Amino acid sequence: MDFLNSLLVVKLELLPFLVLSLLISFTVHEFAHAYSAWKFGDPTAKMLGRVSLNPTKHIDFLGMLLFVIAGFGWARPVPVNRDNFKKPRAMGIVVSAVGPLSNLLLAFIGTLVLHLGFKLGFVDVGSGNRIHLALFYFFSFLISNNVLLFLFNLIPLPPLDGYRIVEDLAPAHVRSRLQQIEQWSIFIFLIIVFIPVLRDKTLGPLFSLIQPIMREMSRAAMFIVGS
């Protein structure tokens, strides 16, 4: 048990809540990409069954495992053929952006539900009720993981959404150079994640925004539910 706990980013007893929140978060994120691409005229994701809220269509188990162990991970990227869009670059930016934005929206919805639970009493942590605690842990993971995914996916490193947005904004000669480094992206990603000094210098400033974003969402939720 101690050995397993040492491998995970959370205690073993909290793992089901983390995994469930990740299944929902990754699924919503990739569905948002697939649905928007389909609506903009690209049938690729639709033909591959990716316009679906079925987690098995989107989950990459290596990416899930890495998230559980290291706190960073990924789902299966949705294939998008921008040539099918009427305005490939503009619509490509929107398709890339809706993924992270869907995570931010999901985090806010989770915050609203959690504060509504506090107000109505079905999430009372102090009661010691197991169902109340389970709901609290689930929504806490759902909120924090989605804020993390929102920020993480804005990093301009392939194949993350931030990179795709930069790629669509860049001139043609810059895009061709960017595409040359894509084959090395997974190695660059793993080096950054697993070398603490690099992680702190590159990802640290970005992820320092997680708590401020969660605080502002909490304030907005309290205002809406009147607590």
GROMACS elastic network, one bead per residue, 0.5 to 0.9 nm:
[ bonds ]
;  ai    aj funct       b0    kb
    1     4     6  0.51948   500
    1     5     6  0.62088   500
    1     6     6  0.86392   500
    1    12     6  0.78142   500
    2     5     6  0.50641   500
    2     6     6  0.61803   500
    2     7     6  0.88808   500
    3     6     6  0.51429   500
    3     7     6  0.66818   500
    4     7     6  0.52448   500
    4     8     6  0.65963   500
    4    11     6  0.85266   500
    4    12     6  0.71131   500
    5     8     6  0.53516   500
    5     9     6  0.78896   500
    5    10     6  0.71437   500
    5    11     6  0.54721   500
    5    12     6  0.57238   500
    6     9     6  0.80044   500
    6    10     6  0.88499   500
    6    11     6  0.84085   500
    7    10     6  0.87631   500
    7    68     6  0.85918   500
    7    69     6  0.58939   500
    7    70     6  0.85119   500
    8    11     6  0.67785   500
    8    12     6  0.73925   500
    8    15     6  0.84106   500
    8    68     6  0.58336   500
    8    70     6  0.73226   500
    8    71     6  0.86552   500
    9    15     6  0.88717   500
    9    67     6  0.81239   500
    9    68     6  0.58758   500
    9    69     6  0.54497   500
    9    70     6  0.62772   500
    9    71     6  0.62305   500
   10    13     6  0.82248   500
   10    14     6  0.63283   500
   10    15     6  0.64513   500
   10    18     6  0.80034   500
   10    68     6  0.76604   500
   10    69     6  0.84729   500
   11    14     6  0.54339   500
   11    15     6  0.65600   500
   12    15     6  0.51511   500
   12    16     6  0.81793   500
   13    16     6  0.71877   500
   13    17     6  0.86200   500
   14    17     6  0.56167   500
   14    18     6  0.65634   500
   14    19     6  0.89273   500
   14   137     6  0.75958   500
   14   138     6  0.88241   500
   15    18     6  0.50458   500
   15    19     6  0.60760   500
   15    20     6  0.85319   500
   15    68     6  0.80502   500
   16    19     6  0.51524   500
   16    20     6  0.60307   500
   16    21     6  0.84836   500
   16   138     6  0.86471   500
   17    20     6  0.52292   500
   17    21     6  0.60948   500
   17    22     6  0.85446   500
   17   134     6  0.77332   500
   17   135     6  0.89131   500
   17   137     6  0.64967   500
   17   139     6  0.84821   500
   17   141     6  0.68899   500
   17   142     6  0.84345   500
   18    21     6  0.52478   500
   18    22     6  0.61656   500
   18    23     6  0.86982   500
   18    68     6  0.77839   500
   18   137     6  0.84455   500
   18   138     6  0.71087   500
   18   141     6  0.58983   500
   18   142     6  0.77092   500
   18   145     6  0.84118   500
   19    22     6  0.50574   500
   19    23     6  0.61583   500
   19    24     6  0.87291   500
   19    64     6  0.80415   500
   19    68     6  0.77458   500
   20    23     6  0.51357   500
   20    24     6  0.64094   500
   20    25     6  0.86134   500
   20   138     6  0.77636   500
   20   142     6  0.84581   500
   21    24     6  0.52730   500
   21    25     6  0.60384   500
   21    26     6  0.85721   500
   21   138     6  0.66474   500
   21   139     6  0.78610   500
   21   141     6  0.62125   500
   21   143     6  0.86153   500
   21   145     6  0.74612   500
   21   146     6  0.86330   500
   22    26     6  0.58328   500
   22    27     6  0.81379   500
   22    64     6  0.76898   500
   22    67     6  0.87339   500
   22   141     6  0.83966   500
   22   142     6  0.73731   500
   22   145     6  0.71852   500
   22   146     6  0.83898   500
   23    26     6  0.55343   500
   23    27     6  0.60036   500
   23    28     6  0.85792   500
   23    55     6  0.62329   500
   23    56     6  0.89926   500
   23    58     6  0.89294   500
   23    59     6  0.72975   500
   23    64     6  0.85611   500
   24    27     6  0.52163   500
   24    28     6  0.61134   500
   24    29     6  0.85391   500
   24    53     6  0.86940   500
   24    55     6  0.73496   500
   24   142     6  0.82182   500
   25    28     6  0.53699   500
   25    29     6  0.61509   500
   25    30     6  0.87460   500
   25   102     6  0.87173   500
   25   103     6  0.65687   500
   25   106     6  0.76807   500
   25   142     6  0.73359   500
   25   145     6  0.75982   500
   25   146     6  0.63156   500
   25   149     6  0.81936   500
   26    29     6  0.50988   500
   26    30     6  0.61963   500
   26    31     6  0.84068   500
   26    55     6  0.78237   500
   26    58     6  0.72039   500
   26    59     6  0.69979   500
   26    74     6  0.75755   500
   26    75     6  0.59865   500
   26    76     6  0.88349   500
   26   103     6  0.84820   500
   26   146     6  0.88575   500
   26   149     6  0.86152   500
   27    30     6  0.54130   500
   27    31     6  0.59120   500
   27    32     6  0.84822   500
   27    52     6  0.83069   500
   27    53     6  0.61009   500
   27    54     6  0.71536   500
   27    55     6  0.53268   500
   27    56     6  0.85395   500
   27    57     6  0.81253   500
   27    58     6  0.59465   500
   27    59     6  0.72054   500
   27    75     6  0.80169   500
   28    31     6  0.50711   500
   28    32     6  0.60631   500
   28    33     6  0.87907   500
   28    53     6  0.68669   500
   28    55     6  0.87255   500
   28    99     6  0.78492   500
   28   102     6  0.68351   500
   28   103     6  0.73787   500
   28   106     6  0.83259   500
   29    32     6  0.53133   500
   29    33     6  0.67095   500
   29    34     6  0.89584   500
   29    75     6  0.88051   500
   29    98     6  0.77706   500
   29   100     6  0.67285   500
   29   101     6  0.83083   500
   29   102     6  0.59115   500
   29   103     6  0.62388   500
   29   149     6  0.89188   500
   30    33     6  0.51332   500
   30    34     6  0.62086   500
   30    35     6  0.85486   500
   30    50     6  0.78298   500
   30    51     6  0.84807   500
   30    52     6  0.89164   500
   30    53     6  0.88418   500
   30    58     6  0.65640   500
   30    75     6  0.75516   500
   30    76     6  0.77825   500
   30    77     6  0.70389   500
   30    78     6  0.63426   500
   30    99     6  0.64245   500
   31    34     6  0.50134   500
   31    35     6  0.58450   500
   31    36     6  0.83521   500
   31    50     6  0.67083   500
   31    51     6  0.56964   500
   31    52     6  0.60812   500
   31    53     6  0.63499   500
   31    58     6  0.80417   500
   31    78     6  0.83450   500
   31    99     6  0.80186   500
   32    35     6  0.53110   500
   32    36     6  0.60596   500
   32    37     6  0.84504   500
   32    51     6  0.82381   500
   32    95     6  0.78586   500
   32    98     6  0.60366   500
   32    99     6  0.55386   500
   32   101     6  0.89867   500
   32   102     6  0.67519   500
   33    36     6  0.54640   500
   33    37     6  0.61074   500
   33    38     6  0.85735   500
   33    45     6  0.87668   500
   33    51     6  0.85303   500
   33    77     6  0.89168   500
   33    78     6  0.66795   500
   33    80     6  0.85036   500
   33    94     6  0.89200   500
   33    95     6  0.54596   500
   33    96     6  0.66313   500
   33    97     6  0.82903   500
   33    98     6  0.63383   500
   33    99     6  0.56400   500
   34    37     6  0.52680   500
   34    38     6  0.61326   500
   34    39     6  0.86581   500
   34    42     6  0.89980   500
   34    43     6  0.89823   500
   34    44     6  0.85077   500
   34    45     6  0.54556   500
   34    46     6  0.71031   500
   34    50     6  0.59988   500
   34    51     6  0.52408   500
   34    52     6  0.82035   500
   34    78     6  0.61801   500
   34    79     6  0.80339   500
   34    80     6  0.78604   500
   34    95     6  0.80764   500
   35    38     6  0.51251   500
   35    39     6  0.61733   500
   35    40     6  0.86292   500
   35    45     6  0.79359   500
   35    46     6  0.78765   500
   35    50     6  0.81592   500
   35    51     6  0.54249   500
   35    52     6  0.82560   500
   35    95     6  0.87414   500
   36    39     6  0.50598   500
   36    40     6  0.61374   500
   36    41     6  0.87698   500
   36    42     6  0.88560   500
   36    91     6  0.89688   500
   36    94     6  0.80434   500
   36    95     6  0.57970   500
   36    98     6  0.77748   500
   37    40     6  0.50929   500
   37    41     6  0.65025   500
   37    42     6  0.54440   500
   37    43     6  0.75149   500
   37    44     6  0.83224   500
   37    45     6  0.75096   500
   37    46     6  0.88532   500
   37    80     6  0.67659   500
   37    81     6  0.84275   500
   37    82     6  0.84218   500
   37    85     6  0.81730   500
   37    91     6  0.81409   500
   37    92     6  0.80370   500
   37    94     6  0.88652   500
   37    95     6  0.59546   500
   38    41     6  0.52736   500
   38    43     6  0.52425   500
   38    44     6  0.74646   500
   38    45     6  0.68366   500
   38    46     6  0.64496   500
   38    51     6  0.78694   500
   38    80     6  0.89507   500
   39    42     6  0.72183   500
   39    43     6  0.84213   500
   40    43     6  0.88702   500
   40    84     6  0.80240   500
   40    85     6  0.59142   500
   40    86     6  0.76760   500
   40    91     6  0.71481   500
   40    95     6  0.86595   500
   41    84     6  0.58395   500
   41    85     6  0.55820   500
   41    86     6  0.76816   500
   42    45     6  0.74621   500
   42    46     6  0.81633   500
   42    80     6  0.70248   500
   42    81     6  0.63163   500
   42    82     6  0.72452   500
   42    83     6  0.80836   500
   42    84     6  0.50528   500
   42    85     6  0.63739   500
   43    46     6  0.51512   500
   43    47     6  0.60635   500
   43    48     6  0.86740   500
   43    80     6  0.85941   500
   43    81     6  0.84971   500
   43    84     6  0.81586   500
   44    47     6  0.53239   500
   44    48     6  0.64171   500
   44    49     6  0.88806   500
   44    50     6  0.86762   500
   44    78     6  0.88519   500
   44    79     6  0.66945   500
   44    80     6  0.64179   500
   44    81     6  0.69023   500
   45    48     6  0.50934   500
   45    49     6  0.62949   500
   45    50     6  0.50375   500
   45    51     6  0.62903   500
   45    78     6  0.64608   500
   45    79     6  0.60947   500
   45    80     6  0.68340   500
   46    49     6  0.51827   500
   46    50     6  0.56627   500
   46    51     6  0.52858   500
   46    52     6  0.84806   500
   47    50     6  0.75799   500
   47    51     6  0.85388   500
   48    51     6  0.81439   500
   48    57     6  0.88860   500
   48    79     6  0.88563   500
   49    52     6  0.65312   500
   49    57     6  0.69911   500
   50    53     6  0.81857   500
   50    54     6  0.85371   500
   50    57     6  0.59797   500
   50    58     6  0.70419   500
   50    78     6  0.71279   500
   50    79     6  0.89720   500
   51    54     6  0.89064   500
   51    57     6  0.87584   500
   52    55     6  0.80395   500
   52    57     6  0.71739   500
   52    58     6  0.86195   500
   53    56     6  0.87489   500
   53    57     6  0.79064   500
   53    58     6  0.85517   500
   54    57     6  0.57717   500
   54    58     6  0.75067   500
   55    58     6  0.54251   500
   55    59     6  0.59305   500
   56    59     6  0.56070   500
   56    60     6  0.85778   500
   57    76     6  0.82742   500
   58    75     6  0.59630   500
   58    76     6  0.52944   500
   58    77     6  0.76991   500
   58    78     6  0.80436   500
   59    62     6  0.88604   500
   59    63     6  0.78777   500
   59    64     6  0.73572   500
   59    74     6  0.80807   500
   59    76     6  0.58120   500
   60    63     6  0.52556   500
   60    64     6  0.62222   500
   60    65     6  0.86843   500
   60    73     6  0.89900   500
   60    74     6  0.68278   500
   60    76     6  0.52133   500
   60    77     6  0.89197   500
   61    65     6  0.60008   500
   61    66     6  0.84765   500
   61    74     6  0.87724   500
   61    75     6  0.78425   500
   61    76     6  0.89951   500
   62    65     6  0.50569   500
   62    66     6  0.61283   500
   62    67     6  0.85976   500
   62    73     6  0.79897   500
   62    74     6  0.81388   500
   62    75     6  0.86618   500
   63    66     6  0.51387   500
   63    67     6  0.62383   500
   63    68     6  0.87498   500
   63    72     6  0.78848   500
   63    75     6  0.59972   500
   63    76     6  0.82762   500
   64    67     6  0.51188   500
   64    68     6  0.63346   500
   64    69     6  0.87304   500
   64    72     6  0.84660   500
   64    73     6  0.58350   500
   64    74     6  0.65093   500
   64    75     6  0.72225   500
   65    68     6  0.51223   500
   65    69     6  0.62096   500
   65    70     6  0.83772   500
   65    73     6  0.74954   500
   66    69     6  0.50595   500
   66    70     6  0.55086   500
   66    71     6  0.68789   500
   66    72     6  0.61578   500
   66    73     6  0.53110   500
   66    74     6  0.82091   500
   67    70     6  0.52962   500
   67    74     6  0.75228   500
   68    71     6  0.57840   500
   68    72     6  0.76900   500
   68    73     6  0.80519   500
   69    72     6  0.80471   500
   70    73     6  0.78820   500
   70   193     6  0.77925   500
   70   194     6  0.79831   500
   72   148     6  0.88498   500
   72   149     6  0.86493   500
   72   152     6  0.82939   500
   72   193     6  0.75228   500
   73   149     6  0.89669   500
   74    77     6  0.81709   500
   74   149     6  0.89864   500
   74   160     6  0.89735   500
   75    78     6  0.89314   500
   77   159     6  0.77718   500
   77   160     6  0.87063   500
   80    83     6  0.88914   500
   80    84     6  0.88354   500
   80    92     6  0.84898   500
   80    95     6  0.87501   500
   81    84     6  0.59792   500
   81    85     6  0.78502   500
   81    88     6  0.87541   500
   81    92     6  0.89766   500
   82    85     6  0.54088   500
   82    86     6  0.86800   500
   82    87     6  0.83128   500
   82    89     6  0.73883   500
   82    91     6  0.78871   500
   82    92     6  0.62305   500
   83    86     6  0.78427   500
   83    87     6  0.84666   500
   83    88     6  0.59589   500
   84    87     6  0.86381   500
   84    88     6  0.72793   500
   85    89     6  0.83771   500
   85    90     6  0.89810   500
   85    91     6  0.66787   500
   85    92     6  0.78730   500
   86    91     6  0.78384   500
   87    90     6  0.56391   500
   87    91     6  0.57305   500
   87    92     6  0.79495   500
   88    91     6  0.54474   500
   88    92     6  0.56052   500
   88    93     6  0.85027   500
   88   168     6  0.84058   500
   89    93     6  0.61991   500
   89    94     6  0.87736   500
   89   165     6  0.87911   500
   89   167     6  0.88443   500
   89   168     6  0.51613   500
   89   169     6  0.72299   500
   90    93     6  0.52742   500
   90    94     6  0.65885   500
   90    95     6  0.88707   500
   90   168     6  0.75088   500
   90   169     6  0.84072   500
   91    94     6  0.50342   500
   91    95     6  0.61681   500
   91    96     6  0.85775   500
   92    95     6  0.50850   500
   92    96     6  0.61493   500
   92    97     6  0.85249   500
   92   164     6  0.79484   500
   92   165     6  0.75241   500
   92   168     6  0.67919   500
   93    96     6  0.51406   500
   93    97     6  0.60344   500
   93    98     6  0.86829   500
   93   161     6  0.88140   500
   93   164     6  0.72425   500
   93   165     6  0.51455   500
   93   166     6  0.84786   500
   93   167     6  0.89023   500
   93   168     6  0.63488   500
   93   169     6  0.79130   500
   94    97     6  0.50286   500
   94    98     6  0.61177   500
   94   165     6  0.83674   500
   95    98     6  0.55683   500
   95    99     6  0.73057   500
   95   161     6  0.89450   500
   96    99     6  0.61168   500
   96   100     6  0.78971   500
   96   160     6  0.86932   500
   96   161     6  0.52005   500
   96   162     6  0.75766   500
   96   164     6  0.64245   500
   96   165     6  0.63064   500
   97   100     6  0.58887   500
   97   101     6  0.62492   500
   97   102     6  0.86282   500
   97   154     6  0.84724   500
   97   161     6  0.67076   500
   97   162     6  0.78796   500
   97   164     6  0.89331   500
   97   165     6  0.73517   500
   98   102     6  0.57860   500
   98   103     6  0.86059   500
   99   102     6  0.52422   500
   99   103     6  0.66849   500
   99   104     6  0.89941   500
   99   150     6  0.79378   500
   99   153     6  0.81646   500
   99   161     6  0.75562   500
  100   103     6  0.51405   500
  100   104     6  0.64277   500
  100   105     6  0.87620   500
  100   146     6  0.84401   500
  100   147     6  0.87588   500
  100   149     6  0.67112   500
  100   151     6  0.74001   500
  100   152     6  0.84311   500
  100   153     6  0.61328   500
  100   154     6  0.72162   500
  100   161     6  0.75886   500
  101   105     6  0.61572   500
  101   106     6  0.85125   500
  101   150     6  0.65820   500
  102   105     6  0.50445   500
  102   106     6  0.60510   500
  102   107     6  0.85407   500
  102   146     6  0.86487   500
  102   150     6  0.80579   500
  103   107     6  0.60817   500
  103   108     6  0.86173   500
  103   143     6  0.88878   500
  103   145     6  0.85308   500
  103   147     6  0.66425   500
  103   148     6  0.86472   500
  103   149     6  0.65691   500
  103   150     6  0.55462   500
  104   107     6  0.50819   500
  104   108     6  0.63286   500
  104   109     6  0.87207   500
  104   143     6  0.86027   500
  104   146     6  0.61117   500
  104   147     6  0.58054   500
  104   148     6  0.89688   500
  104   149     6  0.82333   500
  104   150     6  0.58219   500
  104   151     6  0.88976   500
  105   108     6  0.51135   500
  105   109     6  0.61898   500
  105   110     6  0.85688   500
  105   146     6  0.84840   500
  106   109     6  0.50361   500
  106   110     6  0.60874   500
  106   111     6  0.85389   500
  106   142     6  0.79848   500
  106   143     6  0.74298   500
  106   146     6  0.67615   500
  106   147     6  0.87643   500
  107   110     6  0.50727   500
  107   111     6  0.61833   500
  107   112     6  0.87081   500
  107   139     6  0.88091   500
  107   142     6  0.65192   500
  107   144     6  0.71822   500
  107   145     6  0.79345   500
  107   146     6  0.53166   500
  107   147     6  0.62068   500
  107   214     6  0.84077   500
  107   217     6  0.83528   500
  108   112     6  0.61886   500
  108   113     6  0.86517   500
  108   143     6  0.71445   500
  108   146     6  0.89632   500
  108   147     6  0.89144   500
  108   214     6  0.84713   500
  108   217     6  0.61231   500
  108   218     6  0.81582   500
  108   220     6  0.88754   500
  108   221     6  0.77357   500
  109   112     6  0.50679   500
  109   113     6  0.62443   500
  109   114     6  0.85808   500
  109   143     6  0.84025   500
  109   221     6  0.87163   500
  110   113     6  0.51599   500
  110   114     6  0.60768   500
  110   115     6  0.86355   500
  110   139     6  0.59195   500
  110   140     6  0.80808   500
  110   142     6  0.66370   500
  110   143     6  0.57836   500
  111   114     6  0.51054   500
  111   115     6  0.61958   500
  111   116     6  0.84626   500
  111   139     6  0.74254   500
  111   140     6  0.81969   500
  111   142     6  0.88171   500
  111   143     6  0.64333   500
  111   214     6  0.83494   500
  111   217     6  0.68447   500
  111   218     6  0.62519   500
  111   221     6  0.63981   500
  112   115     6  0.53162   500
  112   116     6  0.60491   500
  112   117     6  0.85131   500
  112   217     6  0.84049   500
  112   218     6  0.77337   500
  112   220     6  0.84522   500
  112   221     6  0.50048   500
  112   222     6  0.76872   500
  112   224     6  0.79481   500
  112   225     6  0.74184   500
  113   117     6  0.60449   500
  113   118     6  0.86677   500
  113   139     6  0.81167   500
  113   221     6  0.85523   500
  114   118     6  0.63348   500
  114   119     6  0.87333   500
  114   123     6  0.71891   500
  114   135     6  0.82199   500
  114   136     6  0.72037   500
  114   139     6  0.64509   500
  114   140     6  0.81391   500
  114   221     6  0.88802   500
  115   119     6  0.62115   500
  115   120     6  0.85996   500
  115   123     6  0.84283   500
  115   218     6  0.78496   500
  115   221     6  0.66547   500
  115   222     6  0.65199   500
  115   225     6  0.71713   500
  115   227     6  0.75313   500
  116   119     6  0.50388   500
  116   120     6  0.60462   500
  116   121     6  0.82194   500
  116   122     6  0.85024   500
  116   123     6  0.84227   500
  116   221     6  0.83954   500
  116   222     6  0.83718   500
  116   225     6  0.62210   500
  116   226     6  0.88927   500
  116   227     6  0.81774   500
  117   120     6  0.52023   500
  117   121     6  0.56122   500
  117   122     6  0.50163   500
  117   124     6  0.76656   500
  117   135     6  0.88962   500
  117   136     6  0.88662   500
  118   121     6  0.52477   500
  118   122     6  0.66654   500
  118   123     6  0.51700   500
  118   124     6  0.61732   500
  118   125     6  0.86603   500
  118   227     6  0.83960   500
  119   122     6  0.80888   500
  119   123     6  0.82137   500
  119   124     6  0.89930   500
  119   225     6  0.78793   500
  119   226     6  0.84033   500
  119   227     6  0.63788   500
  120   123     6  0.77407   500
  120   124     6  0.89938   500
  121   124     6  0.56198   500
  121   132     6  0.88004   500
  122   131     6  0.85831   500
  122   132     6  0.62496   500
  122   135     6  0.85086   500
  123   127     6  0.88720   500
  123   129     6  0.89323   500
  123   131     6  0.81444   500
  123   133     6  0.71077   500
  123   134     6  0.88095   500
  123   135     6  0.65201   500
  123   136     6  0.62683   500
  124   127     6  0.55896   500
  124   128     6  0.77593   500
  124   129     6  0.76380   500
  124   132     6  0.56923   500
  124   133     6  0.74332   500
  124   136     6  0.81737   500
  125   128     6  0.61072   500
  125   129     6  0.73525   500
  125   130     6  0.88975   500
  125   132     6  0.61261   500
  125   133     6  0.56460   500
  125   136     6  0.70854   500
  126   129     6  0.80636   500
  126   132     6  0.89743   500
  126   133     6  0.87434   500
  127   130     6  0.87511   500
  127   132     6  0.78081   500
  127   133     6  0.86424   500
  128   131     6  0.87646   500
  128   132     6  0.74665   500
  128   133     6  0.69694   500
  129   132     6  0.52826   500
  129   133     6  0.62460   500
  129   134     6  0.86436   500
  130   133     6  0.50213   500
  130   134     6  0.59929   500
  130   135     6  0.85777   500
  131   135     6  0.61944   500
  131   136     6  0.85514   500
  132   135     6  0.52169   500
  132   136     6  0.61907   500
  132   137     6  0.87119   500
  133   137     6  0.61257   500
  133   138     6  0.84936   500
  134   137     6  0.52191   500
  134   138     6  0.60493   500
  134   139     6  0.85863   500
  135   138     6  0.51251   500
  135   139     6  0.60867   500
  135   140     6  0.83375   500
  136   139     6  0.54297   500
  136   140     6  0.59532   500
  136   141     6  0.85880   500
  137   140     6  0.50716   500
  137   141     6  0.61665   500
  137   142     6  0.84913   500
  138   141     6  0.53147   500
  138   142     6  0.60720   500
  138   143     6  0.86516   500
  139   143     6  0.59883   500
  139   144     6  0.84950   500
  140   143     6  0.53128   500
  140   144     6  0.61989   500
  140   145     6  0.83796   500
  141   144     6  0.52666   500
  141   145     6  0.56835   500
  141   146     6  0.82009   500
  142   145     6  0.54083   500
  142   146     6  0.60764   500
  142   147     6  0.86531   500
  143   146     6  0.54011   500
  143   147     6  0.63302   500
  143   148     6  0.86368   500
  143   214     6  0.77163   500
  144   147     6  0.52422   500
  144   148     6  0.61095   500
  144   149     6  0.86110   500
  144   210     6  0.74457   500
  144   211     6  0.84372   500
  144   214     6  0.74162   500
  145   149     6  0.60436   500
  145   150     6  0.85034   500
  146   150     6  0.59882   500
  146   151     6  0.86040   500
  147   150     6  0.50237   500
  147   151     6  0.63605   500
  147   152     6  0.84704   500
  147   210     6  0.62133   500
  147   211     6  0.89115   500
  147   213     6  0.75252   500
  147   214     6  0.74626   500
  148   151     6  0.53184   500
  148   152     6  0.58423   500
  148   153     6  0.84406   500
  148   207     6  0.70892   500
  148   210     6  0.64791   500
  149   153     6  0.58356   500
  149   154     6  0.85126   500
  150   153     6  0.56229   500
  150   154     6  0.67390   500
  151   154     6  0.53497   500
  151   155     6  0.71912   500
  151   206     6  0.68764   500
  151   207     6  0.70006   500
  151   209     6  0.82361   500
  151   210     6  0.79066   500
  152   155     6  0.56968   500
  152   160     6  0.80627   500
  152   161     6  0.89706   500
  152   162     6  0.86262   500
  152   203     6  0.82562   500
  152   206     6  0.79627   500
  152   207     6  0.78404   500
  153   156     6  0.79759   500
  153   157     6  0.87113   500
  153   159     6  0.89928   500
  153   160     6  0.52318   500
  153   161     6  0.53060   500
  153   162     6  0.59029   500
  153   163     6  0.85648   500
  154   157     6  0.85193   500
  154   160     6  0.69161   500
  154   161     6  0.58226   500
  154   163     6  0.74240   500
  154   165     6  0.86298   500
  155   158     6  0.85346   500
  155   160     6  0.65609   500
  155   161     6  0.73171   500
  155   163     6  0.66255   500
  155   203     6  0.85501   500
  155   206     6  0.87012   500
  156   159     6  0.84528   500
  156   160     6  0.66120   500
  156   161     6  0.71937   500
  156   164     6  0.74468   500
  156   165     6  0.79338   500
  156   166     6  0.67982   500
  156   167     6  0.88511   500
  157   160     6  0.56924   500
  157   161     6  0.80908   500
  157   162     6  0.68467   500
  157   163     6  0.50051   500
  157   164     6  0.84013   500
  157   182     6  0.84261   500
  157   185     6  0.68713   500
  157   188     6  0.85792   500
  157   189     6  0.77349   500
  158   161     6  0.76259   500
  158   162     6  0.80232   500
  158   163     6  0.54122   500
  158   164     6  0.72422   500
  158   179     6  0.88988   500
  158   181     6  0.83998   500
  158   182     6  0.59222   500
  158   183     6  0.88491   500
  158   184     6  0.88897   500
  158   185     6  0.56530   500
  158   186     6  0.79531   500
  158   189     6  0.86759   500
  159   162     6  0.84118   500
  159   163     6  0.66324   500
  159   164     6  0.72166   500
  159   182     6  0.74868   500
  159   185     6  0.72574   500
  159   186     6  0.83873   500
  160   163     6  0.55665   500
  160   164     6  0.67450   500
  161   164     6  0.50162   500
  161   165     6  0.62319   500
  161   166     6  0.86586   500
  162   165     6  0.51741   500
  162   166     6  0.62982   500
  162   167     6  0.85570   500
  163   166     6  0.50773   500
  163   167     6  0.59763   500
  163   168     6  0.86081   500
  164   168     6  0.61615   500
  164   169     6  0.85887   500
  165   168     6  0.52097   500
  165   169     6  0.62494   500
  165   170     6  0.86374   500
  166   169     6  0.50663   500
  166   170     6  0.59994   500
  166   175     6  0.87523   500
  167   170     6  0.52312   500
  167   171     6  0.81715   500
  167   172     6  0.88728   500
  167   174     6  0.80214   500
  167   175     6  0.56595   500
  167   178     6  0.73979   500
  167   179     6  0.86263   500
  168   171     6  0.80236   500
  168   172     6  0.89852   500
  168   175     6  0.78081   500
  169   175     6  0.88504   500
  170   173     6  0.81667   500
  170   174     6  0.60091   500
  170   175     6  0.60337   500
  171   174     6  0.54274   500
  171   175     6  0.62694   500
  171   176     6  0.89021   500
  172   175     6  0.50474   500
  172   176     6  0.63327   500
  172   177     6  0.88547   500
  173   176     6  0.53183   500
  173   177     6  0.66288   500
  173   178     6  0.88539   500
  174   177     6  0.52084   500
  174   178     6  0.62065   500
  174   179     6  0.86976   500
  175   179     6  0.61448   500
  175   180     6  0.88114   500
  176   179     6  0.52124   500
  176   180     6  0.67032   500
  177   180     6  0.53040   500
  177   181     6  0.73274   500
  178   181     6  0.57041   500
  178   182     6  0.69759   500
  179   182     6  0.52890   500
  179   183     6  0.80490   500
  180   183     6  0.69606   500
  180   184     6  0.85004   500
  181   184     6  0.55125   500
  181   185     6  0.65524   500
  182   185     6  0.50448   500
  182   186     6  0.82000   500
  183   186     6  0.74919   500
  183   187     6  0.86462   500
  184   187     6  0.55247   500
  184   188     6  0.62854   500
  184   189     6  0.86707   500
  185   188     6  0.50655   500
  185   189     6  0.59902   500
  185   190     6  0.86216   500
  186   190     6  0.61715   500
  186   191     6  0.85852   500
  187   190     6  0.51937   500
  187   191     6  0.61192   500
  187   192     6  0.85958   500
  188   191     6  0.51984   500
  188   192     6  0.62194   500
  188   193     6  0.86542   500
  189   192     6  0.52826   500
  189   193     6  0.62060   500
  189   194     6  0.86847   500
  190   193     6  0.50775   500
  190   194     6  0.59891   500
  190   195     6  0.83044   500
  191   194     6  0.54566   500
  191   195     6  0.58621   500
  191   198     6  0.78842   500
  191   199     6  0.84516   500
  192   195     6  0.56491   500
  192   196     6  0.76528   500
  192   197     6  0.83805   500
  192   198     6  0.53382   500
  192   199     6  0.51250   500
  192   200     6  0.88260   500
  192   202     6  0.76406   500
  192   203     6  0.82383   500
  193   196     6  0.71651   500
  193   198     6  0.75424   500
  193   199     6  0.54484   500
  193   203     6  0.83809   500
  194   197     6  0.89615   500
  194   198     6  0.82357   500
  194   199     6  0.71690   500
  195   198     6  0.55545   500
  195   199     6  0.60749   500
  195   200     6  0.86477   500
  196   200     6  0.59598   500
  196   201     6  0.85062   500
  197   200     6  0.52718   500
  197   201     6  0.62427   500
  197   202     6  0.86225   500
  198   201     6  0.51691   500
  198   202     6  0.59538   500
  198   203     6  0.79320   500
  198   204     6  0.89998   500
  199   202     6  0.53364   500
  199   203     6  0.52643   500
  199   204     6  0.63901   500
  200   203     6  0.57224   500
  200   205     6  0.75293   500
  201   204     6  0.58018   500
  201   205     6  0.71737   500
  202   205     6  0.68657   500
  202   206     6  0.77001   500
  203   206     6  0.53581   500
  203   207     6  0.61330   500
  203   208     6  0.85632   500
  204   207     6  0.52618   500
  204   208     6  0.60508   500
  205   208     6  0.51931   500
  205   209     6  0.72947   500
  206   209     6  0.58356   500
  206   210     6  0.79533   500
  207   210     6  0.54307   500
  207   211     6  0.83563   500
  208   211     6  0.68145   500
  208   212     6  0.78364   500
  209   212     6  0.54030   500
  209   213     6  0.61198   500
  209   214     6  0.86068   500
  210   213     6  0.53401   500
  210   214     6  0.62101   500
  210   215     6  0.86907   500
  211   214     6  0.50352   500
  211   215     6  0.60875   500
  211   216     6  0.86769   500
  212   215     6  0.50670   500
  212   216     6  0.62792   500
  212   217     6  0.86629   500
  213   216     6  0.52287   500
  213   217     6  0.62254   500
  213   218     6  0.85537   500
  214   217     6  0.51043   500
  214   218     6  0.60447   500
  214   219     6  0.86485   500
  215   219     6  0.62472   500
  215   220     6  0.86814   500
  216   219     6  0.50861   500
  216   220     6  0.62339   500
  216   221     6  0.85722   500
  217   220     6  0.50460   500
  217   221     6  0.60341   500
  217   222     6  0.85401   500
  218   221     6  0.50313   500
  218   222     6  0.60919   500
  218   223     6  0.85534   500
  219   222     6  0.51551   500
  219   223     6  0.62265   500
  219   224     6  0.87170   500
  220   223     6  0.51022   500
  220   224     6  0.62727   500
  220   225     6  0.87815   500
  221   224     6  0.50649   500
  221   225     6  0.61253   500
  221   226     6  0.81300   500
  221   227     6  0.83954   500
  222   225     6  0.53376   500
  222   226     6  0.55616   500
  223   226     6  0.51090   500
  223   227     6  0.66869   500
  224   227     6  0.80066   500
